Amino acid sequence: MSYLMGLDIGTSSVKGVLMTEEGQITEKTREGFTYDRRPDGAIEIGAGAYLGSCMMALRTLTAAAGDGEILGICASSASGNLLVTDREGNALCPITGWQDGRVRDEARMVLGEIDAGSLYRRTGWPFDLHTFPLAQLCRIRVQSPWLLSGDNMICMSTEYLYRVLTGRWGISTSAGTPFYLIDQQTGEYIPELLNTLGIREEQLPPVMPCGSVLGRILPEAAEEYGLPAGIPVILGSFDHPSAARGAGVLREGEMLLSCGTSWVGFFPCASRERLVDGGLLIDPFLAPEGCWAGLVSAASLSNDVEKYVRKYIDPSGNGYRTLSSLAAKCPPGAGGLQICPADEPDDGAVEGYSREQIARAIMEGTVRVFRYQLGKAEKAGIRAERAVMVGGPSEDPLWARIIEDICGFTVRTDGDAHAGARGAAVLAGIGAGVYRDEADAHEIFLKKMKREGQDV
């Protein structure tokens, strides 16, 4: 038996799948990340701890493959986590999380009155001057300029994993979007930004298309981390386009609803200009041959929901199942109670309501926050009549029903929480020559499902 291995490296955990060439998932795994969160706004994780979780996932999948052949490994990721290493790839500092809040005025000090509109048109993401690697690089330039000097390498966490596995640097155009240093349409670093930051292109991973074979697992990496040597390692994408690949959301008129730390709507779209005009986050996705994609995001929405769940439903931190169980006992409308998870919990606002009503209001309020974000796409004329829901909430039918009621489109929930890892496995198959492209992969998957009498 031959297998493809895919990782989805998210904000809070890394998920992995072992997949046959016909798309059957034979093993799933998940390993968590533990961040150091400090009062000054720092959100960091040690490079060793990060690698440990990723390697544990890879070892679990490798063991599940048994005597089978692993044709390729690919990692897609939430990305946006910054790291500086020496030339040999040794970490010189902890990995800075994309949510890190230490940047104050440093970005404006370094970049001056940057033309935010022009930067957005080139990179595909609006820049807020405070988060993600470009802002963190400005902070480092002001506070620790030595880190950016000499032959030190500047990367994100996924590229660091690739470097450890293969001894080579590389970044895909999709995974590189939240770096804010790459022009999406040319696939090249933006020289003006590099000059302003005082870094050279040689200090950055070379830019390559998604699905490119970067290298093979080195014997020394195999020995240290307990992995088979020589397996091809393929560059993945940003996490949401990876989940779209895994769920088969490849055409305009469809939407991927990804419910992780953030709730994200992902829309394939033939025209990049329509996405720019709408101010959406943009991913290269299947361009230049196929669609670009636009994203709308309710950032960190799950963290906001967690505050309410802990306070009013279950303080243990494992209350989502209890939340749904209680909410299912309450009719739509929650007895008139409305909760916006983005607001701080207010005991007075929920006084007199039952736990069932509070639970229902939390779920309905979560969906309304996301529905507001969908309005950005609708203003640009981008709509979907159907969506595939992935992420943890996709495993709970009540979430899908509430989304259908509030948002007005049909929701499929067969994508599951490992769709991003499945999409990475698809890219591994493209890089390994198993599939011509994403559409070919899903045609193979559908044929297998039809042979087995499954609904398609």
C-alpha positions as CSV (number, residue, x, y, z in Angstrom):
1,M,0.0,0.0,0.0
2,S,1.2,3.5,-0.9
3,Y,0.4,6.5,1.2
4,L,0.5,10.3,1.2
5,M,1.1,12.3,4.5
6,G,-0.4,15.7,5.2
7,L,0.0,18.1,8.1
8,D,-2.2,21.0,8.9
9,I,-0.2,23.2,11.3
10,G,-2.6,25.5,13.1
11,T,-2.4,28.1,15.8
12,S,-3.2,25.7,18.7
13,S,-2.3,22.3,17.3
14,V,-0.9,20.3,14.4
15,K,-3.3,17.8,12.8
16,G,-2.1,15.0,10.5
17,V,-3.5,12.4,8.1
18,L,-2.2,9.3,6.4
19,M,-4.1,9.0,3.1
20,T,-4.1,6.4,0.3
21,E,-3.8,7.4,-3.3
22,E,-7.6,7.0,-3.7
23,G,-8.3,9.4,-0.8
24,Q,-9.0,7.0,2.0
25,I,-7.9,8.4,5.4
26,T,-6.4,5.5,7.3
27,E,-5.0,7.4,10.3
28,K,-5.5,10.8,12.0
29,T,-3.5,12.5,14.7
30,R,-3.4,15.7,16.6
31,E,-0.7,17.3,18.8
32,G,-1.1,20.5,20.7
33,F,1.2,23.5,21.0
34,T,1.8,25.3,24.3
35,Y,2.6,29.0,24.0
36,D,4.2,31.3,26.5
37,R,1.8,34.3,27.0
38,R,3.3,37.2,28.9
39,P,1.8,40.4,30.3
40,D,3.7,42.5,27.8
41,G,1.7,40.9,24.9
42,A,4.3,38.4,23.9
43,I,3.0,35.1,22.5
44,E,5.9,32.7,21.8
45,I,6.7,29.1,21.6
46,G,10.2,27.6,21.8
47,A,11.5,26.2,18.5
48,G,12.2,22.9,20.1
49,A,8.7,22.6,21.5
50,Y,7.2,23.5,18.1
51,L,9.3,20.8,16.4
52,G,8.5,18.3,19.0
53,S,4.7,18.5,18.3
54,C,5.2,18.4,14.6
55,M,7.6,15.4,14.7
56,M,5.3,13.5,17.1
57,A,2.5,13.8,14.5
58,L,4.9,12.6,11.8
59,R,6.0,9.7,13.8
60,T,2.5,8.6,14.6
61,L,1.5,8.7,10.9
62,T,4.7,6.9,9.9
63,A,4.0,4.1,12.4
64,A,0.5,3.7,11.0
65,A,1.9,3.3,7.5
66,G,3.7,0.1,8.7
67,D,5.4,-1.5,5.7
68,G,3.6,0.7,3.2
69,E,5.5,3.2,1.1
70,I,5.1,6.9,1.9
71,L,5.2,8.8,-1.4
72,G,5.4,12.3,0.0
73,I,4.9,14.6,3.0
74,C,3.4,18.1,2.8
75,A,2.7,20.6,5.6
76,S,0.1,23.4,5.2
77,S,-0.1,25.9,8.0
78,A,-1.8,28.9,9.5
79,S,1.6,30.6,9.2
80,G,2.3,34.1,10.2
81,N,4.7,32.9,13.0
82,L,8.1,34.5,12.8
83,L,11.5,33.0,13.5
84,V,15.1,34.0,13.0
85,T,17.8,31.4,12.7
86,D,21.5,31.3,11.9
87,R,22.6,30.2,8.4
88,E,22.6,26.5,9.5
89,G,19.0,26.8,10.6
90,N,19.6,27.0,14.4
91,A,16.9,29.1,16.1
92,L,18.2,32.3,17.6
93,C,15.0,33.2,19.4
94,P,11.6,31.7,20.2
95,I,9.0,31.6,17.5
96,T,6.7,34.7,17.7
97,G,3.0,33.9,17.2
98,W,0.9,35.8,14.7
99,Q,-1.3,37.1,17.5
100,D,1.7,38.5,19.5
101,G,0.8,42.0,20.7
102,R,4.2,43.6,21.4
103,V,4.4,45.9,18.4
104,R,3.6,49.5,19.4
105,D,4.9,52.3,17.1
106,E,7.9,50.3,15.7
107,A,6.2,49.5,12.3
108,R,5.4,53.2,11.7
109,M,8.9,54.2,12.8
110,V,10.6,51.8,10.3
111,L,8.1,51.9,7.4
112,G,7.2,55.6,7.7
113,E,3.9,56.6,6.1
114,I,3.6,53.4,4.1
115,D,1.1,53.3,1.3
116,A,-1.2,50.7,2.8
117,G,-3.4,50.5,-0.3
118,S,-0.5,49.7,-2.6
119,L,0.9,47.1,-0.1
120,Y,-2.5,45.4,0.0
121,R,-2.8,45.3,-3.8
122,R,0.6,43.6,-4.0
123,T,0.5,41.2,-1.0
124,G,-3.2,40.5,-0.9
125,W,-3.6,41.2,2.8
126,P,-4.4,44.5,4.6
127,F,-1.6,45.4,7.0
128,D,-2.6,46.5,10.5
129,L,0.9,47.7,11.6
130,H,0.8,45.6,14.8
131,T,0.6,41.8,14.0
132,F,2.1,39.2,11.6
133,P,5.8,39.0,10.6
134,L,6.2,42.4,8.8
135,A,5.2,44.2,12.0
136,Q,7.4,41.9,14.1
137,L,10.3,42.5,11.8
138,C,9.9,46.2,12.4
139,R,10.0,45.6,16.2
140,I,13.1,43.5,15.9
141,R,14.8,46.2,13.7
142,V,14.2,48.7,16.4
143,Q,14.8,46.6,19.5
144,S,17.2,43.8,18.4
145,P,18.7,44.8,15.1
146,W,21.6,42.3,15.4
147,L,19.0,39.5,14.8
148,L,18.5,40.7,11.2
149,S,22.2,41.1,10.4
150,G,24.8,39.0,8.7
151,D,23.8,35.7,7.3
152,N,20.9,35.1,9.7
153,M,17.8,33.6,8.1
154,I,14.3,35.1,8.5
155,C,11.4,32.6,8.1
156,M,8.1,31.4,9.5
157,S,7.7,28.3,11.6
158,T,6.6,26.0,8.7
159,E,9.7,26.9,6.7
160,Y,11.8,26.1,9.7
161,L,10.2,22.6,9.9
162,Y,11.0,22.1,6.2
163,R,14.6,23.2,6.8
164,V,15.1,20.8,9.6
165,L,13.7,17.9,7.6
166,T,15.5,18.6,4.3
167,G,18.3,21.0,4.9
168,R,16.8,23.3,2.4
169,W,14.8,26.6,2.6
170,G,11.7,27.2,0.6
171,I,8.3,29.0,0.9
172,S,5.2,28.7,-1.2
173,T,3.4,31.8,-2.6
174,S,0.3,30.9,-0.6
175,A,2.0,30.2,2.8
176,G,4.1,33.3,2.1
177,T,1.1,35.7,1.9
178,P,1.0,36.5,5.7
179,F,4.7,37.2,5.5
180,Y,3.7,40.5,3.8
181,L,7.0,40.5,1.9
182,I,5.9,38.7,-1.3
183,D,4.2,40.2,-4.4
184,Q,1.4,37.7,-5.0
185,Q,1.2,38.3,-8.8
186,T,4.9,38.0,-9.5
187,G,5.8,35.5,-6.8
188,E,8.9,37.6,-5.9
189,Y,9.9,39.5,-2.7
190,I,9.2,43.2,-2.7
191,P,12.6,44.9,-2.9
192,E,11.5,48.2,-1.4
193,L,10.3,46.5,1.8
194,L,13.5,44.5,2.1
195,N,15.6,47.7,1.7
196,T,13.6,49.5,4.3
197,L,13.9,46.6,6.7
198,G,17.7,46.3,6.0
199,I,17.5,42.7,5.0
200,R,18.7,40.9,1.9
201,E,16.7,38.4,-0.3
202,E,19.4,35.8,0.5
203,Q,18.2,35.9,4.1
204,L,14.8,34.7,3.1
205,P,13.5,31.3,1.8
206,P,13.2,31.1,-2.0
207,V,9.7,31.4,-3.2
208,M,8.2,28.4,-5.1
209,P,4.7,27.3,-6.2
210,C,2.6,25.1,-3.9
211,G,3.2,21.5,-4.6
212,S,6.9,21.9,-5.4
213,V,9.2,19.2,-4.2
214,L,11.6,21.0,-1.8
215,G,13.9,18.0,-1.0
216,R,13.9,14.7,0.9
217,I,14.2,13.9,4.6
218,L,17.8,13.9,5.5
219,P,19.4,10.8,7.1
220,E,20.4,12.9,10.2
221,A,16.9,14.3,10.5
222,A,15.5,10.8,10.1
223,E,17.8,9.5,12.9
224,E,17.1,12.3,15.3
225,Y,13.3,12.3,14.9
226,G,12.6,8.7,14.2
227,L,11.4,9.2,10.6
228,P,12.2,7.3,7.4
229,A,15.0,9.0,5.3
230,G,14.5,9.9,1.7
231,I,10.8,10.7,1.6
232,P,10.0,13.7,-0.7
233,V,8.9,16.8,1.2
234,I,6.5,19.1,-0.7
235,L,5.7,22.7,-0.1
236,G,2.1,23.3,1.2
237,S,-0.2,26.3,1.2
238,F,-1.8,28.5,3.8
239,D,-4.3,26.5,5.9
240,H,-7.6,27.6,4.5
241,P,-6.8,27.0,0.9
242,S,-5.4,23.6,2.0
243,A,-8.7,22.8,3.7
244,A,-10.5,23.9,0.5
245,R,-8.3,21.4,-1.5
246,G,-9.2,18.7,1.1
247,A,-12.9,19.4,0.9
248,G,-13.1,19.7,-2.9
249,V,-14.0,23.4,-2.8
250,L,-12.3,24.4,-6.1
251,R,-14.9,26.4,-8.1
252,E,-16.5,29.8,-8.0
253,G,-19.9,29.8,-6.3
254,E,-18.7,27.5,-3.5
255,M,-17.5,28.4,-0.1
256,L,-15.4,26.8,2.5
257,L,-16.4,27.6,6.1
258,S,-13.4,26.9,8.2
259,C,-14.1,27.0,12.0
260,G,-10.8,27.0,13.9
261,T,-9.2,29.7,16.1
262,S,-10.7,32.1,13.6
263,W,-13.9,31.5,11.6
264,V,-13.0,32.0,7.9
265,G,-15.1,32.1,4.7
266,F,-13.0,31.0,1.7
267,F,-14.4,31.9,-1.8
268,P,-12.8,30.7,-5.0
269,C,-13.0,33.6,-7.5
270,A,-11.8,33.9,-11.1
271,S,-11.0,37.6,-10.7
272,R,-8.4,38.9,-8.4
273,E,-9.5,42.4,-9.1
274,R,-13.0,41.7,-7.7
275,L,-11.4,40.5,-4.5
276,V,-9.1,43.6,-4.3
277,D,-12.1,45.9,-4.9
278,G,-14.0,44.1,-2.1
279,G,-11.0,44.5,0.3
280,L,-10.9,40.7,1.0
281,L,-7.9,38.7,2.1
282,I,-6.5,37.1,-1.0
283,D,-4.8,33.8,-1.6
284,P,-3.2,32.7,-4.9
285,F,-5.0,29.3,-4.6
286,L,-5.1,27.7,-8.1
287,A,-3.8,30.8,-10.0
288,P,-2.6,31.4,-12.7
289,E,-4.4,28.4,-14.4
290,G,-7.4,28.5,-12.1
291,C,-9.2,30.5,-9.4
292,W,-7.8,33.0,-6.9
293,A,-9.6,33.0,-3.6
294,G,-10.9,35.6,-1.2
295,L,-11.2,35.2,2.5
296,V,-13.3,36.9,5.2
297,S,-12.3,36.3,8.8
298,A,-13.8,36.7,12.2
299,A,-10.3,36.6,13.8
300,S,-9.8,34.7,17.0
301,L,-13.6,34.1,17.3
302,S,-13.2,30.8,19.0
303,N,-11.1,32.4,21.7
304,D,-14.0,34.9,22.3
305,V,-16.5,32.1,22.5
306,E,-14.3,30.2,25.0
307,K,-14.6,33.1,27.5
308,Y,-18.4,32.7,27.5
309,V,-18.3,28.9,27.6
310,R,-15.9,28.9,30.6
311,K,-17.9,31.5,32.4
312,Y,-21.5,30.3,31.9
313,I,-21.4,26.7,30.6
314,D,-18.3,24.7,31.8
315,P,-15.2,26.2,33.4
316,S,-13.1,23.1,32.6
317,G,-12.1,24.2,29.1
318,N,-13.9,21.2,27.5
319,G,-17.4,22.7,27.4
320,Y,-18.3,22.7,23.7
321,R,-20.1,19.4,23.9
322,T,-22.1,20.7,26.9
323,L,-22.7,24.0,25.1
324,S,-24.3,22.1,22.1
325,S,-26.3,19.8,24.4
326,L,-27.8,22.6,26.3
327,A,-28.5,24.8,23.2
328,A,-30.3,21.9,21.5
329,K,-32.9,22.0,24.3
330,C,-33.7,25.7,23.5
331,P,-35.8,26.9,20.5
332,P,-34.2,29.3,18.0
333,G,-34.0,32.9,19.3
334,A,-32.8,31.9,22.8
335,G,-35.9,33.5,24.5
336,G,-34.8,36.9,23.2
337,L,-31.3,36.8,24.6
338,Q,-28.6,38.1,22.3
339,I,-24.9,37.6,23.0
340,C,-22.0,39.0,20.9
341,P,-18.9,36.9,21.8
342,A,-16.6,39.8,20.8
343,D,-17.9,41.7,23.9
344,E,-16.8,41.0,27.4
345,P,-19.2,38.7,29.3
346,D,-21.8,40.7,31.3
347,D,-23.6,38.9,34.1
348,G,-26.3,41.5,34.1
349,A,-27.2,40.9,30.5
350,V,-27.8,37.2,31.1
351,E,-29.5,37.5,34.4
352,G,-32.9,35.6,34.5
353,Y,-32.1,33.4,31.5
354,S,-31.6,29.7,31.7
355,R,-28.3,27.9,30.9
356,E,-30.0,26.5,27.8
357,Q,-31.0,29.9,26.6
358,I,-27.5,31.2,27.3
359,A,-25.9,28.3,25.4
360,R,-28.2,28.9,22.4
361,A,-27.5,32.6,22.5
362,I,-23.7,32.0,22.5
363,M,-24.0,29.7,19.4
364,E,-26.3,32.1,17.6
365,G,-24.2,35.1,18.5
366,T,-21.1,33.4,17.2
367,V,-22.8,32.8,13.8
368,R,-24.0,36.4,13.7
369,V,-20.5,37.7,14.1
370,F,-19.4,35.5,11.2
371,R,-22.5,36.6,9.1
372,Y,-21.4,40.2,9.5
373,Q,-18.0,39.3,8.0
374,L,-19.8,37.6,5.0
375,G,-21.2,41.0,4.2
376,K,-17.8,42.1,3.0
377,A,-17.8,39.5,0.3
378,E,-21.4,40.2,-0.7
379,K,-20.6,43.9,-1.2
380,A,-18.1,42.7,-3.8
381,G,-20.7,40.6,-5.5
382,I,-19.2,37.3,-4.2
383,R,-21.7,34.9,-2.8
384,A,-22.1,31.2,-2.3
385,E,-25.2,29.1,-2.4
386,R,-23.5,26.2,-0.6
387,A,-20.7,25.7,1.8
388,V,-18.6,22.9,3.1
389,M,-17.9,23.3,6.8
390,V,-14.6,22.1,8.3
391,G,-13.0,22.4,11.7
392,G,-14.2,21.2,15.2
393,P,-17.7,22.6,15.0
394,S,-18.3,20.8,11.7
395,E,-18.6,17.6,13.8
396,D,-21.7,19.0,15.6
397,P,-24.9,19.1,13.4
398,L,-26.4,21.9,15.5
399,W,-23.8,24.4,14.4
400,A,-24.6,23.6,10.8
401,R,-28.3,24.1,11.3
402,I,-27.8,27.4,13.1
403,I,-25.5,28.6,10.3
404,E,-28.1,27.6,7.6
405,D,-30.9,29.5,9.5
406,I,-28.9,32.7,10.0
407,C,-26.7,32.8,6.8
408,G,-29.2,31.4,4.3
409,F,-27.1,28.8,2.4
410,T,-26.8,25.1,2.5
411,V,-24.1,23.6,4.7
412,R,-22.3,20.3,4.1
413,T,-20.4,18.9,7.1
414,D,-18.4,16.1,5.5
415,G,-15.2,18.1,5.5
416,D,-14.3,17.3,9.2
417,A,-11.6,18.8,11.4
418,H,-8.8,17.3,9.3
419,A,-9.7,18.8,5.9
420,G,-6.5,21.0,6.0
421,A,-4.3,18.0,6.5
422,R,-6.2,16.1,3.8
423,G,-5.5,19.1,1.5
424,A,-1.8,18.9,2.3
425,A,-1.9,15.2,1.4
426,V,-3.4,16.2,-1.9
427,L,-0.5,18.6,-2.5
428,A,1.9,15.9,-1.5
429,G,0.3,13.7,-4.2
430,I,0.6,16.5,-6.8
431,G,4.3,17.0,-5.9
432,A,4.9,13.2,-6.0
433,G,3.3,12.8,-9.4
434,V,0.3,10.9,-8.1
435,Y,-2.2,13.5,-9.3
436,R,-2.1,16.0,-12.2
437,D,-3.8,18.7,-10.1
438,E,-6.5,19.1,-7.4
439,A,-9.4,18.4,-9.7
440,D,-7.7,15.2,-10.8
441,A,-7.3,14.1,-7.2
442,H,-11.0,14.7,-6.4
443,E,-12.1,12.9,-9.5
444,I,-10.1,9.8,-8.3
445,F,-11.7,10.2,-4.8
446,L,-15.2,10.4,-6.3
447,K,-14.8,7.3,-8.4
448,K,-13.7,5.4,-5.3
449,M,-16.8,6.6,-3.4
450,K,-19.1,5.7,-6.2
451,R,-17.6,2.2,-6.4
452,E,-18.3,1.8,-2.7
453,G,-21.9,3.1,-3.1
454,Q,-21.3,6.3,-1.0
455,D,-23.2,9.5,-1.5
456,V,-21.2,12.1,-3.5
